[in-house]
Amino acid sequence: MAKRTASAKKQARAGARRAVRNRAARSEVKTLVVKARRSLTEAGSEAAPTTLEAVRALDRAAAKGILHSRNAARRKGRLAKQLAKVAVAAPPPAKGKKAPAPAAKPAAASRKK
């Protein structure tokens, strides 16, 4: 049945506006998730920041109701799992010489009893 009442027509217009806005936000989230996945598979140095950016976008979309909260949580969990796997597989390379050992504490001169 077609929407005939004025309020139904108004709701249809509002729904169309929301759909356009939500589509743009959902597309942005998908793009960020794909970029994060790509950076995780390449195991580049930009894996963590891009993953963090994707997680933030997922949180934002869930908060606004664009994505279901559990859908966002599932996607975040998958990204976190991939990030952990990359972090374990490739520890950061050592830079230059070893750091010097910390200086020994002075004797009991600094302590007051």
GUVEX-177161 format. One record per residue (C-alpha): x, y, z; chain; residue number from 1; residue in three letters. Coordinates in Angstrom, 3 decimals. Example, Ala and Ser with C-alpha at 12.3 -4.5 7.8 and 13.67 -1.06 7.14 Angstrom:
2
+----------+----------+----------+-----+-----+------+
|       px |       py |       pz | mol | seq | type |
+----------+----------+----------+-----+-----+------+
|   12.300 |   -4.500 |    7.800 |   A |   1 |  Ala |
|   13.670 |   -1.060 |    7.140 |   A |   2 |  Ser |
+----------+----------+----------+-----+-----+------+
//
This chain:
113
+----------+----------+----------+-----+-----+------+
|       px |       py |       pz | mol | seq | type |
+----------+----------+----------+-----+-----+------+
|    0.000 |    0.000 |    0.000 |   A |   1 |  Met |
|    1.309 |    3.432 |   -0.936 |   A |   2 |  Ala |
|    2.116 |    6.021 |    1.698 |   A |   3 |  Lys |
|   -0.747 |    8.461 |    1.677 |   A |   4 |  Arg |
|   -0.774 |   10.441 |    4.877 |   A |   5 |  Thr |
|    1.308 |   13.570 |    5.229 |   A |   6 |  Ala |
|    3.253 |   12.154 |    8.172 |   A |   7 |  Ser |
|    4.063 |    8.969 |    6.247 |   A |   8 |  Ala |
|    5.307 |   11.012 |    3.292 |   A |   9 |  Lys |
|    7.441 |   13.132 |    5.601 |   A |  10 |  Lys |
|    8.916 |   10.015 |    7.239 |   A |  11 |  Gln |
|    9.717 |    8.603 |    3.797 |   A |  12 |  Ala |
|   11.604 |   11.793 |    2.900 |   A |  13 |  Arg |
|   13.474 |   11.767 |    6.218 |   A |  14 |  Ala |
|   14.327 |    8.099 |    5.756 |   A |  15 |  Gly |
|   15.740 |    8.789 |    2.310 |   A |  16 |  Ala |
|   17.957 |   11.565 |    3.732 |   A |  17 |  Arg |
|   19.194 |    9.285 |    6.517 |   A |  18 |  Arg |
|   19.869 |    6.474 |    4.035 |   A |  19 |  Ala |
|   22.137 |    8.719 |    1.974 |   A |  20 |  Val |
|   24.030 |    9.892 |    5.046 |   A |  21 |  Arg |
|   24.335 |    6.373 |    6.456 |   A |  22 |  Asn |
|   25.500 |    4.981 |    3.123 |   A |  23 |  Arg |
|   28.377 |    7.470 |    3.019 |   A |  24 |  Ala |
|   29.418 |    6.657 |    6.587 |   A |  25 |  Ala |
|   29.167 |    2.886 |    6.006 |   A |  26 |  Arg |
|   31.266 |    3.203 |    2.855 |   A |  27 |  Ser |
|   33.917 |    5.148 |    4.773 |   A |  28 |  Glu |
|   34.038 |    2.452 |    7.462 |   A |  29 |  Val |
|   34.393 |   -0.297 |    4.866 |   A |  30 |  Lys |
|   37.210 |    1.600 |    3.146 |   A |  31 |  Thr |
|   39.110 |    2.038 |    6.408 |   A |  32 |  Leu |
|   38.679 |   -1.633 |    7.334 |   A |  33 |  Val |
|   39.983 |   -2.726 |    3.927 |   A |  34 |  Val |
|   42.992 |   -0.398 |    4.265 |   A |  35 |  Lys |
|   43.704 |   -1.788 |    7.728 |   A |  36 |  Ala |
|   43.489 |   -5.378 |    6.492 |   A |  37 |  Arg |
|   45.786 |   -4.576 |    3.593 |   A |  38 |  Arg |
|   48.349 |   -2.953 |    5.884 |   A |  39 |  Ser |
|   48.176 |   -5.970 |    8.216 |   A |  40 |  Leu |
|   48.802 |   -8.440 |    5.408 |   A |  41 |  Thr |
|   51.727 |   -6.407 |    4.113 |   A |  42 |  Glu |
|   53.033 |   -6.179 |    7.697 |   A |  43 |  Ala |
|   54.226 |   -2.648 |    7.168 |   A |  44 |  Gly |
|   55.072 |   -0.132 |    9.835 |   A |  45 |  Ser |
|   51.669 |    1.531 |    9.358 |   A |  46 |  Glu |
|   49.662 |   -1.504 |   10.490 |   A |  47 |  Ala |
|   48.816 |   -0.281 |   13.986 |   A |  48 |  Ala |
|   47.780 |    3.308 |   13.130 |   A |  49 |  Pro |
|   45.537 |    2.252 |   10.245 |   A |  50 |  Thr |
|   43.967 |   -0.464 |   12.387 |   A |  51 |  Thr |
|   43.348 |    2.037 |   15.169 |   A |  52 |  Leu |
|   41.729 |    4.422 |   12.696 |   A |  53 |  Glu |
|   39.442 |    1.640 |   11.428 |   A |  54 |  Ala |
|   38.479 |    0.692 |   14.993 |   A |  55 |  Val |
|   37.596 |    4.301 |   15.774 |   A |  56 |  Arg |
|   35.437 |    4.519 |   12.655 |   A |  57 |  Ala |
|   33.658 |    1.288 |   13.609 |   A |  58 |  Leu |
|   33.004 |    2.630 |   17.112 |   A |  59 |  Asp |
|   31.664 |    5.884 |   15.711 |   A |  60 |  Arg |
|   29.350 |    4.084 |   13.267 |   A |  61 |  Ala |
|   28.043 |    1.822 |   16.033 |   A |  62 |  Ala |
|   27.438 |    4.790 |   18.335 |   A |  63 |  Ala |
|   25.431 |    6.571 |   15.643 |   A |  64 |  Lys |
|   23.405 |    3.463 |   14.857 |   A |  65 |  Gly |
|   24.763 |    3.128 |   11.335 |   A |  66 |  Ile |
|   26.161 |   -0.315 |   12.157 |   A |  67 |  Leu |
|   24.852 |   -2.702 |   14.770 |   A |  68 |  His |
|   27.080 |   -2.664 |   17.827 |   A |  69 |  Ser |
|   27.749 |   -6.415 |   17.634 |   A |  70 |  Arg |
|   28.629 |   -6.136 |   13.949 |   A |  71 |  Asn |
|   31.183 |   -3.453 |   14.796 |   A |  72 |  Ala |
|   32.513 |   -5.519 |   17.707 |   A |  73 |  Ala |
|   32.948 |   -8.558 |   15.466 |   A |  74 |  Arg |
|   34.881 |   -6.557 |   12.871 |   A |  75 |  Arg |
|   37.046 |   -4.959 |   15.568 |   A |  76 |  Lys |
|   37.793 |   -8.377 |   17.017 |   A |  77 |  Gly |
|   38.909 |   -9.708 |   13.661 |   A |  78 |  Arg |
|   41.195 |   -6.709 |   13.117 |   A |  79 |  Leu |
|   42.654 |   -7.059 |   16.612 |   A |  80 |  Ala |
|   43.307 |  -10.750 |   16.025 |   A |  81 |  Lys |
|   45.159 |   -9.992 |   12.780 |   A |  82 |  Gln |
|   47.130 |   -7.206 |   14.456 |   A |  83 |  Leu |
|   48.191 |   -9.511 |   17.292 |   A |  84 |  Ala |
|   49.293 |  -12.143 |   14.800 |   A |  85 |  Lys |
|   51.406 |   -9.586 |   12.912 |   A |  86 |  Val |
|   52.892 |   -8.235 |   16.158 |   A |  87 |  Ala |
|   54.007 |  -11.718 |   17.250 |   A |  88 |  Val |
|   55.307 |  -12.697 |   13.813 |   A |  89 |  Ala |
|   57.470 |   -9.642 |   13.271 |   A |  90 |  Ala |
|   59.081 |   -8.149 |   16.398 |   A |  91 |  Pro |
|   60.529 |   -4.676 |   15.811 |   A |  92 |  Pro |
|   64.153 |   -4.680 |   14.646 |   A |  93 |  Pro |
|   66.820 |   -3.583 |   17.108 |   A |  94 |  Ala |
|   68.150 |   -0.101 |   16.452 |   A |  95 |  Lys |
|   71.876 |    0.470 |   16.780 |   A |  96 |  Gly |
|   73.694 |   -0.439 |   19.962 |   A |  97 |  Lys |
|   72.201 |   -1.770 |   23.143 |   A |  98 |  Lys |
|   70.924 |    0.788 |   25.604 |   A |  99 |  Ala |
|   73.348 |    1.377 |   28.489 |   A | 100 |  Pro |
|   72.511 |   -0.264 |   31.794 |   A | 101 |  Ala |
|   70.791 |    2.024 |   34.299 |   A | 102 |  Pro |
|   73.146 |    3.771 |   36.700 |   A | 103 |  Ala |
|   73.530 |    2.218 |   40.122 |   A | 104 |  Ala |
|   71.735 |    3.972 |   42.951 |   A | 105 |  Lys |
|   73.960 |    5.898 |   45.341 |   A | 106 |  Pro |
|   74.715 |    4.271 |   48.660 |   A | 107 |  Ala |
|   72.717 |    4.916 |   51.793 |   A | 108 |  Ala |
|   73.805 |    8.588 |   51.733 |   A | 109 |  Ala |
|   70.530 |    9.659 |   50.176 |   A | 110 |  Ser |
|   68.398 |    7.737 |   52.673 |   A | 111 |  Arg |
|   67.544 |    9.238 |   56.042 |   A | 112 |  Lys |
|   66.493 |    7.130 |   58.924 |   A | 113 |  Lys |
+----------+----------+----------+-----+-----+------+
//
